[in-house]
Amino acid sequence: MLHPAGGRGAMKTLIRNALLLPCTPDMPVIEAGHVLIEDDRIVSAGAGPGPGSIDADITDVEGDIVMPGMVNPHAHLPMTLFRGLGEDVDDRLFRYVLPMERKFVSPRMVRVGTALACWELIRAGVTTVADMYYHETEVGHVLDEAGLRGVVGQTIADFDPPDHASIDEGFALTELLVGAFADHPRITPSIAPHAPYSTDIAVMKRVAQWATDHPAVPVQIHLAEMGSEMAWAERTHGCRPVEVVDRAELLIDGLIAAHCLHLDEAEIGRLAEAGVRVAHNARSNAKAGRGIAPVAAMRAAGIPVGIATDGPMSGNTLDLFAQFGPVSMFAKLLGGSRKPMPAVDIIRMATIEGARVLGMDLRVGSLEPGKQADIIRIALDTPRLQPVYDPYATLVFAAQPEDVTDVMVAGRWLMRDRDVLTLERRKVLRDAGQIATEFKAEMARIDGGTS
Amino acid sequence: MLHPAGGRGAMKTLIRNALLLPCTPDMPVIEAGHVLIEDDRIVSAGAGPGPGSIDADITDVEGDIVMPGMVNPHAHLPMTLFRGLGEDVDDRLFRYVLPMERKFVSPRMVRVGTALACWELIRAGVTTVADMYYHETEVGHVLDEAGLRGVVGQTIADFDPPDHASIDEGFALTELLVGAFADHPRITPSIAPHAPYSTDIAVMKRVAQWATDHPAVPVQIHLAEMGSEMAWAERTHGCRPVEVVDRAELLIDGLIAAHCLHLDEAEIGRLAEAGVRVAHNARSNAKAGRGIAPVAAMRAAGIPVGIATDGPMSGNTLDLFAQFGPVSMFAKLLGGSRKPMPAVDIIRMATIEGARVLGMDLRVGSLEPGKQADIIRIALDTPRLQPVYDPYATLVFAAQPEDVTDVMVAGRWLMRDRDVLTLERRKVLRDAGQIATEFKAEMARIDGGTS
């Protein structure tokens, strides 16, 4: 396999002999297909070897899967530093996480955690990610340096979050974020009112107004995630969380709502009508014992649903492979048969439907002429994946991050032959290790009861 | 890292500087621990570097996890050749699998499928597996050649299975199997009446009698797996499947019962009292939309429960990592909290408790002096696994087969530095590919409606 430099390479790249999954509407499987890339865009993708005589960097992928990079529409990237911390402890949010966030969240912590996350994302073939956290401009810079595509959402909340002491300060951070990435080709600034229970109705109204003035800036929110949230809404507003957000006039076209576990039929209709999109966090929700989102009903109502990981404190990984099992199993368990949510639907959600959740389906999520060249290669030459009767089943039920060998975003190789080109593994590990050591000392302090 | 030959190596092996998870009753985590191995046995395992001056093959594992090889107590190894075939098709058993088994199952098919499976098992750190299939002597030979430890169960069934035309022939195959592996150090012959609905009460009675005469041969059965099985038992016997097996006097001490989804409280008590052990196939059961086994209640009643994969036609992989998520998530969903089934319990089930299911807990399943040296190493130096606050959480929620770097069974290295030493990857792939091509042609014939 060729190993061109990691930077912007030859003007044209031709990928040949692919088991091509372009993720266009009919989700075809094309044997011995090709993709031709020029600069940051796809020129052609389909059957056959592509142009016969061409001045291009040509890669024969020997029958490996070539498909669009995957889209992870909900994460908290810097929280990768909390991966596995307080696992199985029911009150870990209040015992460990919130106090530690208040103590440790800083621009540097955010950069280190995001770099750790970016390595994992690239390694797993995720090329677009939506994030919600603090010091979000730093998240954007690290994603940019890693070459990834991201929607970076500055959190706005009224629970005294680590990076803003007032809602005004939260908006000021958002304005800085928008300024930093205006017209950036890969980084899309976003505003993220945390959740109905942590963002007052007046604040959500202000966000809705601000969003009207900034139509290119997507809004992200956590919605209908927890039993305690349902109880809060009933207690405080005499209704359910969807109604609270609706009263705040924030159920707007393009709203990216994460979780959406607790929805009734009328609420699903209301979200569909409003143009809300959903980031489904099957593994994170199940690991917390919270429940299973009504994915089939939401999709049947026309709501685009993407497959998301949530932060690695909750879901432990940022790869979509670890989500495919739960998304599929939950649908089949609820349906009482092996038929619901076929593998091809899972891959559709992981690519083009996830892109639609982020409002980016005209630019990414499928391999089509004119779209951004966000492309991954998945090797099939391991006994663990063989035989391959249906590549969608192979991807959903047998493949793993390690099977992704090459990753391209906007025409630039971020990984070749399993070698991440845009991040230094040793530095990523060293920086994360330093912060983890501080976290461990703080946990010991908390558990020791000293303060 | 040292790369000694794959055969029986130096008489003594010393593993040092391990994050040691010996899986002894209190499930400790020992930093900078050691394991000393002599021939096929563990001499010592615990804190510190082990003997200072010793003539041994010494490996410094640099803080990687060292733990017992994992135990997969229920699989159909040759069915790896069916992996992903007819995925999501509700009637695939009758449409594809049974006709194709009748047509293609042969000693060669069984050997090729088992070799494919063995590569995957070793790669994933599974050192002991219980199998149920046809031509089981062949399964035993391939497991033996691969260096693995196995319980190989000859299926006995009355649905005209591929390798025996009568129950007498089934018993004759079992006698040959027992003869072939009598006193084998790693391969344990087993008898496997298929299920109550496919093995008449008279046959199960005969198996129970035969088992009394062969106390060293474990019995395996599928039990209480499907709604259709419950309906069959009610229709045919006016009771539930557990009662059918009880009437056949086959609820014997040491019976390995796979699935056990549909159990009530009284049945759980009856199984516990009888000394039955359970192989839990969370992913396979969920993928088929069948339901979730009452794992917490079974374990609370004292029934050992192991984590199993089922055949790769149903569960798609043979690695336990892919099972950890479902086993954990289902328990947390049923419990409505993140507390039930902590990560440490999952690893207990994957090691010592799985060994107990197979009646092998005095020989394998933990790292203790005198036990067989079945040991795996798991590398932690990838950003995808970092930070590590709790190695059990890392194993359960972030690790993957590719993170296993070294595998030893009975003191012999089967894999070093991710290189499987006892099987030829290219031959495994080539042989499997040939059979898969025949399978694909047969599927096309079936789907084309020609016959």
Chai-1 contact restraints between the chains, C-beta under 6 A:
chainA,res_idxA,chainB,res_idxB,connection_type,confidence,min_distance_angstrom,max_distance_angstrom,comment,restraint_id
A,G84,B,Y389,contact,1.0,0.0,6.0,A-B,restraint_1
A,G84,B,D390,contact,1.0,0.0,6.0,A-B,restraint_2
A,G84,B,A393,contact,1.0,0.0,6.0,A-B,restraint_3
A,G84,B,T394,contact,1.0,0.0,6.0,A-B,restraint_4
A,L85,B,Y389,contact,1.0,0.0,6.0,A-B,restraint_5
A,E87,B,A343,contact,1.0,0.0,6.0,A-B,restraint_6
A,E87,B,D390,contact,1.0,0.0,6.0,A-B,restraint_7
A,E87,B,A393,contact,1.0,0.0,6.0,A-B,restraint_8
A,D88,B,K339,contact,1.0,0.0,6.0,A-B,restraint_9
A,D88,B,P342,contact,1.0,0.0,6.0,A-B,restraint_10
A,D90,B,S337,contact,1.0,0.0,6.0,A-B,restraint_11
A,D90,B,R338,contact,1.0,0.0,6.0,A-B,restraint_12
A,D90,B,K339,contact,1.0,0.0,6.0,A-B,restraint_13
A,L116,B,P383,contact,1.0,0.0,6.0,A-B,restraint_14
A,W119,B,P383,contact,1.0,0.0,6.0,A-B,restraint_15
A,E120,B,P383,contact,1.0,0.0,6.0,A-B,restraint_16
A,E120,B,R384,contact,1.0,0.0,6.0,A-B,restraint_17
A,A286,B,M329,contact,1.0,0.0,6.0,A-B,restraint_18
A,A286,B,L333,contact,1.0,0.0,6.0,A-B,restraint_19
A,K287,B,M329,contact,1.0,0.0,6.0,A-B,restraint_20
A,K287,B,K332,contact,1.0,0.0,6.0,A-B,restraint_21
A,A288,B,R338,contact,1.0,0.0,6.0,A-B,restraint_22
A,G289,B,K332,contact,1.0,0.0,6.0,A-B,restraint_23
A,G289,B,L333,contact,1.0,0.0,6.0,A-B,restraint_24
A,G289,B,G335,contact,1.0,0.0,6.0,A-B,restraint_25
A,G289,B,G336,contact,1.0,0.0,6.0,A-B,restraint_26
A,G289,B,S337,contact,1.0,0.0,6.0,A-B,restraint_27
A,G289,B,R338,contact,1.0,0.0,6.0,A-B,restraint_28
A,N316,B,F397,contact,1.0,0.0,6.0,A-B,restraint_29
A,N316,B,A398,contact,1.0,0.0,6.0,A-B,restraint_30
A,T317,B,A398,contact,1.0,0.0,6.0,A-B,restraint_31
A,M329,B,A286,contact,1.0,0.0,6.0,A-B,restraint_32
A,M329,B,K287,contact,1.0,0.0,6.0,A-B,restraint_33
A,K332,B,K287,contact,1.0,0.0,6.0,A-B,restraint_34
A,K332,B,G289,contact,1.0,0.0,6.0,A-B,restraint_35
A,L333,B,A286,contact,1.0,0.0,6.0,A-B,restraint_36
A,L333,B,G289,contact,1.0,0.0,6.0,A-B,restraint_37
A,G335,B,G289,contact,1.0,0.0,6.0,A-B,restraint_38
A,G336,B,G289,contact,1.0,0.0,6.0,A-B,restraint_39
A,S337,B,D90,contact,1.0,0.0,6.0,A-B,restraint_40
A,S337,B,G289,contact,1.0,0.0,6.0,A-B,restraint_41
A,R338,B,D90,contact,1.0,0.0,6.0,A-B,restraint_42
A,R338,B,A288,contact,1.0,0.0,6.0,A-B,restraint_43
A,R338,B,G289,contact,1.0,0.0,6.0,A-B,restraint_44
A,K339,B,D88,contact,1.0,0.0,6.0,A-B,restraint_45
A,K339,B,D90,contact,1.0,0.0,6.0,A-B,restraint_46
A,P342,B,D88,contact,1.0,0.0,6.0,A-B,restraint_47
A,A343,B,E87,contact,1.0,0.0,6.0,A-B,restraint_48
A,P383,B,L116,contact,1.0,0.0,6.0,A-B,restraint_49
A,P383,B,W119,contact,1.0,0.0,6.0,A-B,restraint_50
A,P383,B,E120,contact,1.0,0.0,6.0,A-B,restraint_51
A,P383,B,V428,contact,1.0,0.0,6.0,A-B,restraint_52
A,R384,B,E120,contact,1.0,0.0,6.0,A-B,restraint_53
A,Q386,B,A432,contact,1.0,0.0,6.0,A-B,restraint_54
A,P387,B,A436,contact,1.0,0.0,6.0,A-B,restraint_55
A,Y389,B,G84,contact,1.0,0.0,6.0,A-B,restraint_56
A,Y389,B,L85,contact,1.0,0.0,6.0,A-B,restraint_57
A,D390,B,G84,contact,1.0,0.0,6.0,A-B,restraint_58
A,D390,B,E87,contact,1.0,0.0,6.0,A-B,restraint_59
A,A393,B,G84,contact,1.0,0.0,6.0,A-B,restraint_60
A,A393,B,E87,contact,1.0,0.0,6.0,A-B,restraint_61
A,T394,B,G84,contact,1.0,0.0,6.0,A-B,restraint_62
A,F397,B,N316,contact,1.0,0.0,6.0,A-B,restraint_63
A,A398,B,N316,contact,1.0,0.0,6.0,A-B,restraint_64
A,A398,B,T317,contact,1.0,0.0,6.0,A-B,restraint_65
A,Q400,B,Q400,contact,1.0,0.0,6.0,A-B,restraint_66
A,E402,B,E402,contact,1.0,0.0,6.0,A-B,restraint_67
A,V428,B,P383,contact,1.0,0.0,6.0,A-B,restraint_68
A,A432,B,Q386,contact,1.0,0.0,6.0,A-B,restraint_69
A,A436,B,P387,contact,1.0,0.0,6.0,A-B,restraint_70
